[in-house]
Amino acid sequence: MTQSNEDRKALIIGCGVAGPVLAMYLQRVGITPIIYEGRSEPRDEEGFFLNLAKNGTDVLETLGIEDEVLENGHQSNRLVFQNHKQKRLGENPSETVVIKRGLLTKALREAATERGITVEFGKRLVDVQVPHDDMAIAYFEDGTEAHGDFLVGCDGIHSQTRRSMFPNAPEPEYTGIIDSGAFTHNDSIPQSDGVMRMTFGVDGFFGYQKVPTGEIFWFENHERKQAPDRAELETIPQAEWKEKLLHLHKDDHEEVTEIIRSTDGEIGKWPVYDLPALPTWHTKTVCLIGDAAHATSPHVGQGASLAMEDAIVLAKCVRDLENAQDAFERFESLRRDRVEEIVEISRETGNQKAPSNIVARKIRDLILPFFLKRGVENFEKIYSYRVDWAEPV
Ligand SMILES: Cc1cc2nc3c(=O)[nH]c(=O)nc-3n(C[C@H](O)[C@H](O)[C@H](O)COP(=O)(O)OP(=O)(O)OC[C@H]3O[C@@H](n4cnc5c(N)ncnc54)[C@H](O)[C@@H]3O)c2cc1C
């Protein structure tokens, strides 16, 4: 006899972006989801900002939570590209919502808990076992375990679900770029009117938007060939890092250095990784989604949106197919080509941002008009993806 959805329990590992969105969609199809988050408590003030594109916000709209989740976001109407002398190079009419990452994950988590979904903190997954074909067991660092009909790893780029289930899977790869960024206030910088300004600088790339509250959201990318040790990066004092960025951008137009100089708060720094294509994303009762399956570099602003797309598509597959294995197989076949293409496009985009030397820079400047035109086409294709909830898979 087929098990009804009402009797099925899904273990969801990770309460970032994919986890709560998947949980809410699974609840919609009658399954009981429980989210296990490794952190001991929420850290909603932590982190940087991200751009949510239409393909991501549509997933929230279908769920009926777009307004509450994006309450603290700011509209970005287009990207304007300029060179280091502030000469306009082109623009991309991409509409996105700019939002602090911590506020996004807080709003998603609260939307889930308000709908009665359990989120357990302090549950760091250490192992997954599949004793037979219709169950999965999660083992946590605190010595506890949880049993479910299936388990979905939404535990991000360094996913323990992936490492437990696929010990030979490739590890995330450093892309040769350091991402940096922060928030500041500076009255001398004019209002952006919904425009995110991007500068192809001499030794790095710089983007910012001044949002209606007057706060400036900015980020910077520069090349560093060897992967830095994360701990080493974290121990660099703020003042030293700020000086380094000012030095890297010393030949760029005044707004860039002015924004960096006026930043008093912490400037975040992250080596950029993406994930080589995995041989598979699932077993019979365990599946990976979001960054755990296909982490992309941030250069086309798609990681969170793809995680949301994954969530709705996986829930549709679980709704329409007999068992978890069939659902996971269909899910992977529906998603793989799209996400792998975006990981590729994002990496290529990153390579154009941070040329390593003067020759590479001259070549980049020559091909930039072509690159920007192709960028618009790529963005249109990426953003126009829609998932129709009602349509069966
Ligand atoms: C600097 C930077 C800029 C970015 N910019 C953008 C952007 O502009 N647009 C965009 O769309 N995306 C952007 N991204 C990517 C985006 O943040 C991710 O793609 C997105 O968060 C992926 O969602 P996820 O749910 O798969 O993973 P995450 O959001 O990383 O969530 C994973 C969750 O799992 C938890 N977890 C981890 N390990 C365990 C464990 N063992 N047990 C239990 N829980 C665990 C974590 O604590 C976390 O809460 C950016 C990323 C970075 C680093």
The ligand as an SDF file (V2000), in Angstrom:
LIG
                    3D

 53 58  0  0  0  0  0  0  0  0999 V2000
   29.7580   36.7840   -0.2050 C   0  0  0  0  0  0  0  0  0  0  0  0
   28.5850   36.1090   -0.8150 C   0  0  0  0  0  0  0  0  0  0  0  0
   27.7490   36.8480   -1.6600 C   0  0  0  0  0  0  0  0  0  0  0  0
   26.6300   36.2300   -2.2240 C   0  0  0  0  0  0  0  0  0  0  0  0
   25.8230   36.9650   -3.0470 N   0  0  0  0  0  0  0  0  0  0  0  0
   24.7090   36.3880   -3.5610 C   0  0  0  0  0  0  0  0  0  0  0  0
   23.7870   37.1370   -4.3590 C   0  0  0  0  0  0  0  0  0  0  0  0
   23.9610   38.3370   -4.6330 O   0  0  0  0  0  0  0  0  0  0  0  0
   22.6610   36.5040   -4.8080 N   0  0  0  0  0  0  0  0  0  0  0  0
   22.3970   35.2050   -4.5190 C   0  0  0  0  0  0  0  0  0  0  0  0
   21.3410   34.6930   -4.9460 O   0  0  0  0  0  0  0  0  0  0  0  0
   23.2480   34.4710   -3.7970 N   0  0  0  0  0  0  0  0  0  0  0  0
   24.3900   35.0140   -3.2970 C   0  0  0  0  0  0  0  0  0  0  0  0
   25.2420   34.2870   -2.5430 N   0  0  0  0  0  0  0  0  0  0  0  0
   24.9950   32.8700   -2.3900 C   0  0  0  0  0  0  0  0  0  0  0  0
   23.8780   32.5500   -1.4300 C   0  0  0  0  0  0  0  0  0  0  0  0
   24.1070   33.1090   -0.1580 O   0  0  0  0  0  0  0  0  0  0  0  0
   23.7770   31.0240   -1.3380 C   0  0  0  0  0  0  0  0  0  0  0  0
   23.7520   30.4800   -2.6300 O   0  0  0  0  0  0  0  0  0  0  0  0
   22.5170   30.6120   -0.6260 C   0  0  0  0  0  0  0  0  0  0  0  0
   22.5360   31.0910    0.7020 O   0  0  0  0  0  0  0  0  0  0  0  0
   22.3860   29.0830   -0.6470 C   0  0  0  0  0  0  0  0  0  0  0  0
   21.3430   28.6670    0.1830 O   0  0  0  0  0  0  0  0  0  0  0  0
   21.4350   27.2750    0.9310 P   0  0  0  0  0  0  0  0  0  0  0  0
   20.2040   27.1920    1.7360 O   0  0  0  0  0  0  0  0  0  0  0  0
   21.7540   26.2120   -0.0420 O   0  0  0  0  0  0  0  0  0  0  0  0
   22.7010   27.3730    1.8890 O   0  0  0  0  0  0  0  0  0  0  0  0
   22.9450   28.3790    3.0960 P   0  0  0  0  0  0  0  0  0  0  0  0
   22.1400   29.6170    2.9490 O   0  0  0  0  0  0  0  0  0  0  0  0
   24.4240   28.4940    3.2280 O   0  0  0  0  0  0  0  0  0  0  0  0
   22.3620   27.5970    4.3660 O   0  0  0  0  0  0  0  0  0  0  0  0
   22.9640   26.4530    4.8880 C   0  0  0  0  0  0  0  0  0  0  0  0
   22.5050   26.2920    6.3340 C   0  0  0  0  0  0  0  0  0  0  0  0
   22.9230   25.0070    6.7910 O   0  0  0  0  0  0  0  0  0  0  0  0
   23.4960   25.1350    8.0720 C   0  0  0  0  0  0  0  0  0  0  0  0
   24.4420   24.0260    8.2460 N   0  0  0  0  0  0  0  0  0  0  0  0
   25.6720   23.8990    7.6950 C   0  0  0  0  0  0  0  0  0  0  0  0
   26.2350   22.7300    8.0780 N   0  0  0  0  0  0  0  0  0  0  0  0
   25.3340   22.1070    8.8820 C   0  0  0  0  0  0  0  0  0  0  0  0
   25.3340   20.8650    9.5790 C   0  0  0  0  0  0  0  0  0  0  0  0
   26.3890   20.0260    9.5350 N   0  0  0  0  0  0  0  0  0  0  0  0
   24.2440   20.5140   10.3160 N   0  0  0  0  0  0  0  0  0  0  0  0
   23.1580   21.3500   10.3690 C   0  0  0  0  0  0  0  0  0  0  0  0
   23.1230   22.5500    9.7270 N   0  0  0  0  0  0  0  0  0  0  0  0
   24.1830   22.9190    8.9940 C   0  0  0  0  0  0  0  0  0  0  0  0
   24.1470   26.4980    8.0590 C   0  0  0  0  0  0  0  0  0  0  0  0
   24.3660   26.9900    9.3690 O   0  0  0  0  0  0  0  0  0  0  0  0
   23.1200   27.3140    7.2620 C   0  0  0  0  0  0  0  0  0  0  0  0
   22.1220   27.8520    8.1080 O   0  0  0  0  0  0  0  0  0  0  0  0
   26.3700   34.8660   -1.9620 C   0  0  0  0  0  0  0  0  0  0  0  0
   27.2130   34.1300   -1.1130 C   0  0  0  0  0  0  0  0  0  0  0  0
   28.3100   34.7480   -0.5440 C   0  0  0  0  0  0  0  0  0  0  0  0
   29.2130   33.9470    0.3700 C   0  0  0  0  0  0  0  0  0  0  0  0
  1  2  1  0
  2  3  1  0
  2 52  2  0
  3  4  2  0
  4  5  1  0
  4 50  1  0
  5  6  2  0
  6  7  1  0
  6 13  1  0
  7  8  2  0
  7  9  1  0
  9 10  1  0
 10 11  2  0
 10 12  1  0
 12 13  2  0
 13 14  1  0
 14 15  1  0
 14 50  1  0
 15 16  1  0
 16 17  1  0
 16 18  1  0
 18 19  1  0
 18 20  1  0
 20 21  1  0
 20 22  1  0
 22 23  1  0
 23 24  1  0
 24 25  2  0
 24 26  1  0
 24 27  1  0
 27 28  1  0
 28 29  2  0
 28 30  1  0
 28 31  1  0
 31 32  1  0
 32 33  1  0
 33 34  1  0
 33 48  1  0
 34 35  1  0
 35 36  1  0
 35 46  1  0
 36 37  1  0
 36 45  1  0
 37 38  2  0
 38 39  1  0
 39 40  1  0
 39 45  2  0
 40 41  1  0
 40 42  2  0
 42 43  1  0
 43 44  2  0
 44 45  1  0
 46 47  1  0
 46 48  1  0
 48 49  1  0
 50 51  2  0
 51 52  1  0
 52 53  1  0
M  END
$$$$
